Amino acid sequence: MQQLTADYSTALLRWSGVPVFHENWIIVIPGGTFLVAEACAGVRFLIASLALGALISGTMFQSWAKRSFYMLLSVLVPIAANVVRAYGIVMIAHLSNFELAVGVDHLVYGFVFLSFVMLLLFGIAWMMRDPLPQGPAQPLPREEGAAQSASMGYILGVFTAALFISLGLRLYAFDMMRGNAISPVTLHAPAASGDWRLLGRAGPGQWQGSFVGADGQATWLYSNGDHRVSLFVAYYGDEAPGKELIAGRNNLTGSKDLEAIKSGITKEDVFGYGLVPSSYLIVPEDTGARRYVWYWYVLSDDVTARQADVKVASLAAKLSGGRAEGMIVAVSMLVETPEDIAIVGDFLNAAGLHESLNAGGFAPFVTTDIQ
């Protein structure tokens, strides 16, 4: 939802003639930068719309065709509306020289706009409603009256059960969001073989990753003659609000002031066949060289380059009562010629990362301190 909102609101901005740079969930226009945060993705509004759509469909429509069509509207309209809302916030800020639609105005605008969308859905339902039975009311026979009372009792029972289920899910969601207590962890730098050697931890002014709320993170430097490679690892024993492996505040460019000029997923043969494809970033350096960052998301039983896979695995772990455990492994190097990429492949082999990444799991990098 975050990616969809960012992609389509960026397309609308370009269609409106606004110069825009778009990277993942970050939208940059002349004068300011916007982040499509998790709270801006529209998931909560979509859930509320689905609940309202189910209620309206069951009370105002008789045919399943109408009910299905209205439920489809209850999905599509909120998603489209959230894209328009994000686009509107950026446009208002742009046209007002960032005097409007920022800070509290941002929240007020979003609340008013989404309230209008909800009223629009109400209006559509009213126009689609099935007509009420015509003619004077006739007293119902005792059997029909009893059946109607039973029906009302059934509806009331379903409503009460739905209320308690909703409250239960709310409490369960609150419990999931708290996260589990994690024992202290120790991160290990992989030993390198051949001509590669470990220099130690990265220091100030050197490239380092930054992942907010990680239970452990470190950046190490390796060398082979004149070649330097950085290895970054960040581990999350569980996730909670403000502590997620996939979040816009996490950074792999080395500085919050730098923006990647290109990103994507590598081909399978970049570092030789057999290694799981990685995601990558290309970051410009002041020297004119380009820094490449290749990274993998490591789960308890899988390795992937796709953020959506991590989110799905995290949700599945939470729903099953487990921990949303995950880690990112990133390798960075200044690349001046295409041959430099082969040097990174040699480092991956020398440090045993080919095997450990393909195997998945955290054992080669992380030790949990037992207390």
Secondary structure, 3 states (H helix, E strand, C coil): CHHHHHHHHHHHHHHCCCCCEEECCEEEECCEEEECCHHHCCHHHHHHHHHHHHHHHHHHCCCHHHHHHHHHHHHHHHHHHHHHHHHHHHHHHHHCCCCCCCCHHHHHHHHHHHHHHHHHHHHHHHHHCCCCCCCCCCCCCHHHHHHHHHHHHHHHHHHHHHHHHHHHHHHHHHHHHHCCCCCCEEECCCCCCCCCEEEEECCCCCCCCECCCCCEEEEEEEEECCEEEEEEEEEECCCECCECCCCCCCECCCCCCCCCCEEEECCCCCCCCCCCCCEEEEEECCCCCEEEEEEEEECCCCEECCHHHHHHHHHHHHHCCCCCCEEEEEEEEEECCCHHHHHHHHHHHHCCHHHHHHHCCCCCCEEECCC
